[in-house]
Amino acid sequence: QVQLVESGGGLVQAGGSLRLSCTASGYIFSSYTMGWFRQAPGKEREFVAAFTGSGANTFYADSVKGRFTISRDNAKNTVYLQMNALKPEDTAGYFCARHKSPFLIIRATRESEYAYWGQGTQVTVSS
């Protein structure tokens, strides 16, 4: 079965950096778009970044563009989220997700487009 396991969260001061990892199993990793979402207390889950399976396209929320970088290593079945210049408003639970459909090349930012989710990893940015 499909499994996604995140790691790398923690507590960091504003301006600092963290790198999140999400290791997948149970399917052909390279065929699917992988996304990162986040959810702050009392707020809805929101899109952060996505990387198509082909590796050709990446997409970012405006709020993280220029600060966060999504990457993937298909040989390791892992997708990463490098987060730099962190702000207190980046504090949230971060979740990786696998898209419903393989071989996607277009932008995929809606939560409903993703079929499988990890358990999440907490990122807390102190001011």
C-alpha positions in Angstrom: 0.0 0.0 0.0 1.0 3.6 -0.5 2.9 5.1 2.4 4.3 8.6 2.9 6.5 9.4 5.9 7.7 12.9 6.6 10.6 14.0 8.7 12.7 17.0 9.4 10.4 19.3 11.3 11.3 21.2 14.4 11.7 24.5 16.2 13.7 27.2 14.5 14.2 31.0 15.0 12.9 33.4 12.4 15.3 33.7 9.5 16.5 30.2 10.0 16.2 27.1 7.7 14.8 23.6 7.8 14.7 20.8 5.3 11.7 18.5 5.3 11.8 15.0 3.7 9.1 12.7 2.6 9.9 9.1 1.7 7.3 7.2 -0.3 6.7 3.5 -0.8 4.1 1.2 -2.4 4.0 2.7 -5.9 6.2 4.0 -8.8 7.4 7.2 -7.2 8.7 8.8 -10.4 5.3 8.7 -12.1 3.4 11.0 -9.7 3.4 14.6 -8.8 4.3 15.2 -5.2 3.1 18.1 -3.1 3.6 19.8 0.2 0.8 21.4 2.1 0.6 23.0 5.5 -2.0 23.6 8.1 -1.8 26.1 11.0 -4.0 25.8 14.1 -7.5 27.1 13.3 -6.8 27.4 9.6 -7.5 25.3 6.5 -4.8 23.2 4.9 -3.1 25.2 2.2 -0.9 24.4 -0.8 2.8 25.1 -0.4 4.7 23.5 -3.4 4.5 20.7 -5.9 6.9 18.9 -8.2 5.7 16.9 -11.2 6.8 13.3 -11.5 8.7 14.0 -14.7 10.8 16.5 -12.8 10.1 19.2 -15.4 7.8 21.4 -13.4 7.6 22.9 -10.0 4.9 25.1 -8.5 4.9 27.3 -5.4 2.4 29.3 -3.3 3.1 33.0 -3.5 3.7 33.1 0.2 6.8 30.9 -0.1 8.1 31.7 -3.5 11.8 32.6 -3.3 12.2 31.2 0.2 11.2 27.5 -0.2 12.5 25.0 -2.8 10.9 21.6 -3.6 13.1 18.9 -5.0 12.9 15.2 -5.5 15.2 12.2 -5.7 13.4 9.5 -7.7 16.2 7.0 -6.9 15.5 7.4 -3.2 11.7 7.8 -3.5 12.0 11.0 -1.6 10.7 14.6 -2.0 12.2 17.4 -0.1 11.2 20.9 1.0 14.0 23.3 1.7 12.7 26.2 3.7 14.9 29.3 4.1 14.2 32.7 5.7 11.5 31.2 7.8 8.9 33.5 9.3 6.6 32.9 12.4 3.7 32.7 9.9 5.3 29.6 8.4 4.5 27.8 11.7 2.2 24.8 10.8 2.0 21.1 10.4 3.5 20.2 7.0 2.2 17.3 5.0 3.4 15.6 1.9 0.9 14.2 -0.6 0.8 12.1 -3.7 -1.4 13.2 -6.6 -4.3 11.0 -7.7 -3.1 10.7 -11.4 0.2 9.6 -12.9 2.2 11.5 -15.5 0.7 14.9 -14.7 2.5 17.9 -16.0 0.2 20.7 -15.1 -0.1 22.8 -11.9 -1.8 20.8 -9.1 -2.5 22.9 -6.0 -5.9 21.7 -4.8 -6.0 19.4 -1.8 -8.8 17.3 -3.5 -6.4 16.4 -6.3 -4.2 14.4 -3.9 -5.0 10.9 -2.9 -2.5 9.9 -0.3 -1.1 11.9 2.6 1.7 11.5 5.2 1.1 12.0 8.9 2.7 15.4 9.0 5.7 17.0 10.6 5.5 20.1 12.8 7.4 23.3 12.0 7.5 26.0 14.6 9.2 29.3 13.9 9.9 31.6 16.9 10.1 35.3 16.6 
